[in-house]
Amino acid sequence: MLVLKFGGTSVGSIKNMINVKNIINDGQKKIVVLSAMSGTTNTLVSLSEDIKNGNFDQALATITSLRANYDTTINALITNPEIYKSVFVYVSNVFNTLEASINKLHTTLLYNQIVAQGELLSTYIFNAYLQQENINAALLPALDFMRIDKTNEPDNFYIQQNLDRVIAEKPDAQIYITQGFICRNAEGEVSNLQRGGSDYTATIIGAVVKAEEVQIWTDIDGFHNNDPRYVDNTQAISNLSFDESAELAYFGAKILHPQTVMPVSAFDIPVRLKNTMSPDAHGTLITNQVHGEGIKAIAAKDGITAIKIKSVRMLLAHGFLKKVFEIFERYETSIDMITTSEIAVSLTIDDTTHLEAIVEELERFALVEVDDYMSIVCLVGNAIIYHADTPNLFQVLQDVNVRMISYGGSNNNISLLINTSDKLETLQKLQRYVFENGSVLV
């Protein structure tokens, strides 16, 4: 069985929905994971914030505007009168529920229930469209089988048992449609896998059903060797290893959710990144196999904050780093990069929710400096730290203020901390050196 995931852009217009229908209707049995239609989740998050802040008139206006968009979609897509009637009733019930939420106390559960509606809408509408086109499809509600445990990790045993059950209830279907992103928590309440979690949903399902392949369909033809938003003439990468793709996803490549490859890598289930708008393009195939050496791609992650922790008591003091890390653990704040010297530790974070409290605790035993508006530029490729020409990178960047370097922590990754204002220049210089001018680094 195949597992195919389509992002919000892929189901964001009538034309794109028809494209998706044509892609999946090839006679192979498959599970199709859909995101919310593009823009819907952001709108629902904004709606939740308005309810939280008491902006009820704005909340109602948001619901009315979003409802109008969905009415336009179903009027154009669903032409069968009987099917249209059922879709209209479903969509009306969803928006009536959203209107009723305006007068409810805002809680995490209410927020999760609100943002879940995007995936529920897209899958119901698309499944109805497939029925109209006489395609043998069935809807598998993700809330019937997808659950996370008390540590917010997938409850694989529960997912296995219940996914098997809901598939067995509809054995004759050729295509199963389900929602990405949404799930239930350990208490059975509506929750989610965080933003970008539809990719994660697809590979969790792929691992459970031991899929032949998991395909992530989006609006770009795979991982590119640099960020096409900032650099011209980038190219799609045909093959990556699971380790390489995980590094790229974590350090800024938006095409893939950072956790995506984890569930399938242990089972050696390939992940293929494909372009809905150009389905014949090869895309990027991610497997356990390593293809070549040298730098394959460059990515950049913005919104980084650097923290320098300086203390003369650090000198020869065992337990100092443990004390520092315990503070970040207490506030559930992950560290991206870290360097140390005799009397100082420098590290970076991308979540500043608890920054003030963290700094307050650190200042009890050290001097603390905080710098924001930083970016991490990540160079990824198999065994790049051993490549003979890699050290020349630092000559290329001699005019860039590189604040930190992570070199050797991973064979596949070199990370540079720079000011965000230097990001464009850095990406372009690296592009010219690594991928142009006959470079020997690739």
MARKE-857390 format. One record per residue (C-alpha): residue in three letters; x, y, z. Coordinates in steps of 0.25 Angstrom, whole numbers, plus 5000, padded with zeros to 4 digits. Example, Ala and Ser with C-alpha at 12.3 -4.5 7.8 and 13.67 -1.06 7.14 Angstrom:
<atoms>
ALA504949825031SER505549965029
</atoms>
This chain:
<atoms>
MET500050005000LEU500450144997VAL500250265006LEU500150405000LYS500050535007PHE499650665000GLY499850805006GLY498950915007THR499350974993SER499050844987VAL497650854991GLY497551004991SER496751024978ILE495850944969LYS496950924959ASN497850874969MET496850774975ILE496550724961ASN498050704959VAL498050624972LYS496950534968ASN497650504955ILE498950474962ILE498350374972ASN497350304963ASP498350204957GLY497850074961GLN498750054973LYS498250044987LYS498650154996ILE498350245008VAL498350395005VAL498650495016LEU498050635013SER498450765020ALA497450885021MET497250965009SER498251075008GLY498051195017THR496951125026THR497851085038ASN498451225039THR497051285038LEU496551185049VAL497751215058SER497351365056LEU495951335060SER496351265072GLU497251385076ASP496051475074ILE495151395083LYS496251385094ASN496351535093GLY494851565093ASN494851625079PHE493551555076ASP493051645065GLN494351615058ALA494251465060LEU492851465054ALA493351545042THR494451445040ILE493551325041THR492551395031SER493751415021LEU494351275022ARG492951215020ALA492751295007ASN494051235002TYR493651095005ASP492251124999THR492951164986THR493851044986ILE492650944988ASN491851014978ALA492851004967LEU493350864971ILE492150784974THR491150774963ASN490350644967PRO489050704975GLU489050584985ILE490450594988TYR490450744988LYS489350744999SER490150655008VAL491350745007PHE490550875009VAL489950815022TYR491350775027VAL491950905024SER490850975030ASN490950895043VAL492450925044PHE492251075042ASN491051075052THR491951005062LEU493051115060GLU491951225062ALA491551155075SER493051145080ILE493051305081ASN492251295094LYS493051185100LEU494251205110HIS495551195102THR496351075106THR497450995099LEU496350895096LEU495550995089TYR496751045081ASN497050905077GLN495550885073ILE495551005065VAL496850985057ALA496450845054GLN495250885046GLY496150915034GLU496550775032LEU495150725034LEU494650815024SER495650785013THR495550635014TYR494050625015ILE493950715002PHE494950644995ASN494450504998ALA493050554993TYR493750604980LEU494350464978GLN492950394981GLN492350484970GLU493450444960ASN493150294963ILE494450274970ASN494450164980ALA494850244992ALA494550245007LEU494750345018LEU495550295030PRO495450405042ALA496750425048LEU496150445061ASP495750305061PHE497150245061MET498250355062ARG498650385077ILE499850435084ASP500250395098LYS500550475111THR501850515105ASN501250565092GLU501850445085PRO501050365075ASP500350245083ASN500850145072PHE500050025079TYR498750105079ILE498950155065GLN499250015060GLN498049945066ASN497050055062LEU497550085048ASP497449935045ARG496049935051VAL495550055043ILE496150005030ALA495549865032GLU494249935033LYS494349985019PRO495149865012ASP494649894998ALA495150034997GLN496250064987ILE496650204993TYR496550245008ILE496450385011THR496850435024GLN497350565032GLY498750605034PHE499150685047ILE497950655056CYS497950545066ARG497450515080ASN498250535093ALA498450425104GLU497150475110GLY496350455097GLU496250605095VAL496450675081SER497950715079ASN498950725068LEU500350695064GLN500750845063ARG500850925051GLY501350845039GLY500950715045SER500250665033ASP501550615028TYR501750545041THR500350485040ALA500750425027THR501950355032ILE501350305045ILE500250235036GLY501350185026ALA502150125038VAL500850055043VAL500349995030LYS501849965026ALA501550045013GLU502350025000GLU502650175000VAL502150305006GLN501950414997ILE501950565001TRP501250644990THR501450794991ASP501650914982ILE503150894979ASP503850784973GLY504650734985PHE505750784993HIS506550894986ASN508050914988ASN507851054993ASP506651134997PRO505951174984ARG505351294991TYR506651364993VAL507551294982ASP507451284967ASN507651154959THR507451054970GLN507250914967ALA506450794972ILE507250684979SER506950544973ASN507450464985LEU507650495000SER507850405012PHE506950405024ASP508050475033GLU508250575022SER506750615020ALA506550615035GLU507750725037LEU507150805025ALA505750805031TYR506150845045PHE507050955040GLY506051025031ALA505650955019LYS504150975019ILE503750865010LEU503850755021HIS503350755035PRO504650725044GLN504050595050THR503550535037VAL504650435034MET504650375048PRO503550275048VAL503950215034SER505450215035ALA505550095044PHE504650015034ASP505450065022ILE504150115016PRO504550215005VAL503950365005ARG503850434992LEU503550584991LYS502750614979ASN502150744972THR500650734970MET500750844959SER501850754952PRO501550614955ASP502450554945ALA503650624951HIS504550524959GLY504550604972THR505450554983LEU505550414988ILE505950395003THR506450265007ASN507550195016GLN508450195005VAL509550295004HIS509850354990GLY511250424988GLU511950524998GLY512150674999ILE511150785001LYS509750754995ALA508950865001ILE508850995008ALA507751035017ALA507551155027LYS506751165040ASP506251305044GLY505751345058ILE506951305066THR507351365079ALA508851345084ILE509151335099LYS510551355104ILE510751305118LYS512051355125SER512551315138VAL513951305144ARG513451195153MET513251105141LEU514751085140LEU515050945144ALA513650935150HIS512950805148GLY511450805147PHE511450955142LEU510850905128LYS509850815135LYS509350935143VAL509151015131PHE508450905123GLU507550875135ILE506951015134PHE506650995119GLU506050865122ARG505150925133TYR504551025123GLU504450915112THR505351005103SER506250925092ILE507650975089ASP508050975074MET509551005075ILE510551015086THR512051045087THR512951055100SER514151125104GLU514951125118ILE513951225124ALA512751235115VAL511651155108SER510951215096LEU509651145091THR508451175082ILE506951155084ASP505851175074ASP504751185085THR504751305093THR503451275101HIS504251265114LEU505451345111GLU505251445122ALA505151335133ILE506251265127VAL507151385127GLU506751415141GLU507151285146LEU508551285139GLU508851425144ARG508851365158PHE510251305155ALA510751365142LEU510751485133VAL509751465122GLU509751535108VAL508551515099ASP508551545084ASP507351535075TYR507151545060MET508051435057SER508051325047ILE508651185046VAL509151145032CYS509350995031LEU510150925020VAL509750775019GLY510350655011ASN510950525014ALA512250535021ILE512450675018ILE513450705030TYR514450605023HIS514350675009ALA515750735006ASP515150865001THR514150885012PRO515150975020ASN515151075008LEU513751115012PHE514251205023GLN515151275013VAL513851305005LEU513151355017GLN514351445022ASP513451565021VAL512251515028ASN512151525043VAL512051375047ARG511751375062MET511751225064ILE512151095057SER511650955059TYR512650865052GLY512850725055GLY511650695064SER511050625052ASN511850565039ASN510650625031ASN510550765036ILE511250895037SER510451005044LEU510851155044LEU510151255053ILE510051395046ASN509251525047THR507951515040SER508351635032ASP509551555026LYS508751435022LEU508451475008GLU509951505005THR510351375012LEU509351285004GLN509751354991LYS511251344994LEU511151194998GLN510351164985ARG511351224976TYR512551144983VAL511851014985PHE510950994973GLU511451084963ASN512751124956GLY513150974955SER513250954970VAL513850814974LEU513050814987VAL511850744981
</atoms>
